Amino acid sequence: MFVDAHCHLSFPEFAEDRREVIDRLKGAGVGLLIDPGTDVESSKKSIELAASFDFIYANVGLHPHEAAHPVEESVFEELAKLARSPKVVAIGEIGLDYHYADYNAKAQEEAFRQMLRLAGTLDLPVVIHCRDAWEDMLRILDEEQHSGVRGMMHCFSGDSSIAERCIKKGFKLSIPGTVTYKRSLLPEVISQVSLQDLLTETDAPYLAPVPYRGKRNEPAWVRMVTESIAQIKRIPLEEAEEGVAHNTVELFNLPLL
């Protein structure tokens, strides 16, 4: 069973052919998919999608791009209610993103801390988005350890040193289709960490792997990510497939599939 641990299948990009996309992912052997929320409305859609399919689960989250300004308390209250819904398995995606010049570091940090604390209250893992903000991210995780933080680093983009620090904090590294890109650091990272520290994802509709780069990504293509991991680690595809599935089920406390 291949696993897409982070796929925005509920996004509008799939509105016209979602059923066909699901047929293709099943045909490719994908047996588990987690759909993350990025704000209140998208979290509701993730929950609705998960309720419709046995193999889909949902996350409730607040993307750092939603914290361009201080977030109203009512937003956190609504997310806390949604996070108690059936089939919600994590808080995410949440985190920090300093890539664009107009980011508000203070507002992002406050929102991130609030969501980490919600995860601690509910004893749920977190799904973290981090772009160009690793030192602040790791500092905040150190300061919020009282919340029992654990989870996955979505679309991991750090180097081997950052990978080691994340793993020591109890996080899995989620590998996307960028592992197939020529300048990717991921092959080196993957070669130096244990299979038990890895997850796979597409982040569809974004980050399609080679040879589909530039096209709308699809969850069926997570198989290519798993194939890349197997090739880099020089293990059979079945071993990579089974290992990633086990890691995902264990981290998100899912019923055995």
Phi, psi and omega per residue, in radians:
M1 nan 2.132 3.037
F2 -1.491 2.657 -3.041
V3 -2.233 2.287 2.971
D4 -1.910 1.722 -3.021
A5 -1.406 -0.044 -3.128
H6 -2.797 1.727 -3.087
C7 -2.521 2.213 -3.115
H8 -1.533 1.032 -3.102
L9 -1.153 -0.390 3.129
S10 -1.436 -0.064 -3.118
F11 -1.228 2.762 -3.117
P12 -1.037 -0.428 -3.136
E13 -1.051 -0.339 3.134
F14 -1.888 0.163 -3.036
A15 -1.068 -0.650 -3.021
E16 -1.443 -0.415 -3.054
D17 -2.449 0.567 -3.081
R18 -1.027 -0.712 -3.140
R19 -1.088 -0.721 3.111
E20 -1.156 -0.683 3.094
V21 -1.070 -0.725 3.114
I22 -1.141 -0.708 3.080
D23 -1.058 -0.711 -3.127
R24 -1.205 -0.685 -3.141
L25 -1.181 -0.638 3.082
K26 -1.146 -0.696 3.113
G27 -1.122 -0.454 3.139
A28 -1.526 -0.033 3.105
G29 1.576 0.258 3.088
V30 -1.410 2.082 -3.056
G31 -1.982 -0.007 -3.120
L32 -2.637 2.305 -3.131
L33 -2.456 2.408 3.079
I34 -2.074 2.183 -3.073
D35 -1.844 1.997 -3.064
P36 -1.609 2.552 3.009
G37 -1.534 2.711 3.097
T38 -2.135 -0.155 3.061
D39 -2.867 -3.012 -3.086
V40 -1.078 -0.884 -3.060
E41 -1.147 -0.763 3.136
S42 -1.206 -0.548 3.072
S43 -1.128 -0.685 3.074
K44 -1.065 -0.724 -3.137
K45 -1.187 -0.638 3.082
S46 -1.086 -0.752 3.133
I47 -1.127 -0.727 3.123
E48 -1.098 -0.751 3.130
L49 -1.119 -0.776 -3.131
A50 -1.082 -0.589 3.139
A51 -1.195 -0.326 -3.064
S52 -1.615 -0.249 -3.059
F53 -2.418 2.285 -3.106
D54 -1.058 -0.592 -3.007
F55 -1.582 0.022 -3.135
I56 -1.892 2.354 3.048
Y57 -2.128 2.911 -3.034
A58 -2.155 2.674 2.914
N59 -2.051 2.681 3.041
V60 -2.024 2.173 -3.051
G61 -2.644 3.094 3.093
L62 -2.415 1.782 -3.109
H63 -1.078 2.515 3.127
P64 -0.995 -0.464 3.092
H65 -1.148 -0.326 3.092
E66 -1.442 -0.009 3.125
A67 -1.995 0.757 3.033
A68 -1.178 -0.412 3.062
H69 -2.342 2.816 3.088
P70 -0.906 2.359 -3.060
V71 -1.515 2.349 3.137
E72 -1.165 2.557 -3.107
E73 -1.057 -0.540 -3.132
S74 -1.084 -0.523 3.100
V75 -1.138 -0.809 3.127
F76 -1.124 -0.640 3.116
E77 -1.116 -0.735 3.128
E78 -1.175 -0.721 3.108
L79 -1.110 -0.651 3.120
A80 -1.110 -0.661 3.084
K81 -1.151 -0.802 -3.126
L82 -1.106 -0.616 -3.080
A83 -1.137 -0.269 3.112
R84 -1.594 0.089 -3.134
S85 -1.264 2.650 3.049
P86 -1.021 2.485 3.084
K87 1.314 0.092 2.954
V88 -1.429 2.122 -3.012
V89 -2.004 -0.081 -3.131
A90 -2.859 2.876 2.987
I91 -1.751 2.042 -3.117
G92 2.923 2.719 0.232
E93 -1.689 2.521 -3.125
I94 -2.328 2.925 3.060
G95 2.548 -2.592 -3.081
L96 -2.306 2.476 3.095
D97 -2.513 1.863 -3.116
Y98 -1.819 0.300 -3.010
H99 -1.186 -0.715 -3.090
Y100 -1.642 2.534 -2.967
A101 -1.092 -0.413 -3.048
D102 -1.656 0.343 -3.105
Y103 -1.207 2.668 3.119
N104 -1.972 1.635 -3.035
A105 -1.056 -0.696 -3.108
K106 -1.129 -0.809 3.140
A107 -1.154 -0.708 3.104
Q108 -1.082 -0.771 -3.108
E109 -1.118 -0.744 -3.140
E110 -1.115 -0.758 3.112
A111 -1.113 -0.733 3.132
F112 -1.058 -0.810 3.132
R113 -1.084 -0.735 3.125
Q114 -1.034 -0.742 -3.107
M115 -1.273 -0.610 3.044
L116 -1.077 -0.703 -3.132
R117 -1.211 -0.613 3.049
L118 -1.084 -0.762 3.107
A119 -1.045 -0.703 3.111
G120 -1.126 -0.714 3.126
T121 -1.071 -0.705 -3.081
L122 -1.626 -0.034 -3.092
D123 0.951 0.860 3.096
L124 -1.989 2.583 3.008
P125 -1.204 2.896 3.126
V126 -2.065 2.635 3.083
V127 -2.013 1.962 -2.939
I128 -1.843 2.266 3.000
H129 -1.735 2.107 3.107
C130 -2.359 2.118 3.113
R131 -2.362 2.044 3.114
D132 1.008 0.600 -3.068
A133 -2.566 0.533 -2.971
W134 -1.100 -0.748 -3.082
E135 -1.152 -0.750 3.076
D136 -1.131 -0.698 3.125
M137 -1.028 -0.865 -3.095
L138 -1.185 -0.627 3.080
R139 -1.085 -0.805 -3.130
I140 -1.127 -0.705 3.096
L141 -1.081 -0.668 3.064
D142 -1.075 -0.741 -3.068
E143 -1.304 -0.378 -3.104
E144 -1.853 0.317 -3.100
Q145 -1.065 -0.382 3.133
H146 -1.076 -0.342 -3.106
S147 -1.480 0.063 3.131
G148 1.205 0.709 -3.032
V149 -1.123 2.339 3.032
R150 -2.745 2.879 3.092
G151 2.662 -2.545 -3.091
M152 -2.290 2.534 3.014
M153 -1.594 1.777 -3.080
H154 -1.159 2.387 3.139
C155 0.818 0.973 -3.049
F156 -0.958 2.295 -3.074
S157 -2.289 0.155 -3.132
G158 -1.453 3.109 3.099
D159 -1.602 -3.025 -3.069
S160 -1.131 -0.582 3.117
S161 -1.169 -0.792 3.091
I162 -1.113 -0.692 3.128
A163 -1.025 -0.798 -3.136
E164 -1.081 -0.710 -3.128
R165 -1.174 -0.672 3.113
C166 -1.155 -0.767 -3.122
I167 -1.097 -0.694 3.129
K168 -1.098 -0.441 3.115
K169 -1.503 0.009 3.090
G170 1.661 0.353 -3.107
F171 -1.826 2.550 2.959
K172 -1.581 2.672 3.079
L173 -1.740 2.101 -3.126
S174 -1.663 2.132 -3.017
I175 -1.717 2.149 3.113
P176 -1.757 -3.023 -3.135
G177 -1.128 -0.234 3.118
T178 -1.128 -0.239 3.075
V179 -1.052 -0.384 -3.128
T180 -1.550 -0.065 -3.100
Y181 -1.411 2.564 -3.025
K182 -1.035 -0.689 -3.056
R183 -1.661 0.202 -3.086
S184 -1.167 2.436 3.022
L185 -1.457 -0.160 -2.991
L186 -1.115 -0.668 3.107
P187 -0.982 -0.717 3.109
E188 -1.147 -0.759 3.121
V189 -1.058 -0.847 -3.096
I190 -1.054 -0.663 -3.114
S191 -1.171 -0.377 -3.031
Q192 -1.807 -0.133 3.133
V193 -1.962 2.908 3.138
S194 -1.387 2.642 3.054
L195 -0.999 -0.561 -3.105
Q196 -1.183 -0.185 3.131
D197 -1.696 0.091 -3.004
L198 -2.002 2.503 2.954
L199 -2.188 2.939 3.095
T200 -2.202 2.588 3.134
E201 -2.714 2.919 3.004
T202 -1.922 -0.511 -2.932
D203 0.999 0.440 3.111
A204 -0.976 2.448 0.267
P205 -1.524 0.202 -3.063
Y206 -1.726 2.894 2.926
L207 0.997 0.842 3.097
A208 -1.085 2.470 3.141
P209 -1.313 2.837 2.951
V210 -1.115 2.338 0.231
P211 -1.697 0.298 -3.087
Y212 -1.790 0.191 -3.094
R213 -0.936 2.313 -3.107
G214 1.694 -0.250 3.098
K215 -1.680 2.964 3.033
R216 -1.141 2.204 3.141
N217 -1.304 2.721 3.140
E218 -2.364 2.576 3.136
P219 -1.063 -0.451 3.105
A220 -1.037 -0.465 -3.062
W221 -1.425 0.021 3.059
V222 -1.121 -0.386 3.066
R223 -0.989 -0.663 -3.131
M224 -1.137 -0.599 3.084
V225 -1.137 -0.795 3.129
T226 -1.113 -0.677 3.084
E227 -1.079 -0.695 3.122
S228 -1.111 -0.748 3.111
I229 -1.065 -0.783 3.140
A230 -1.067 -0.743 -3.136
Q231 -1.145 -0.776 -3.119
I232 -1.131 -0.714 -3.106
K233 -1.534 -0.082 3.097
R234 1.010 0.880 3.097
I235 -2.227 2.801 3.099
P236 -1.087 2.588 3.113
L237 -0.977 -0.708 -3.113
E238 -1.070 -0.613 3.124
E239 -1.191 -0.746 3.092
A240 -1.124 -0.773 -3.140
E241 -1.034 -0.872 -3.107
E242 -1.183 -0.659 -3.136
G243 -1.136 -0.786 3.134
V244 -1.132 -0.729 3.119
A245 -1.064 -0.774 3.114
H246 -1.068 -0.789 -3.131
N247 -1.034 -0.726 -3.084
T248 -1.206 -0.816 3.127
V249 -1.051 -0.720 -3.124
E250 -1.192 -0.830 -3.078
L251 -1.093 -0.782 -3.049
F252 -1.639 0.126 3.071
N253 0.918 0.887 -3.093
L254 -1.565 2.633 3.001
P255 -1.090 2.500 3.137
L256 -1.029 2.334 -3.064
L257 -1.726 nan nan
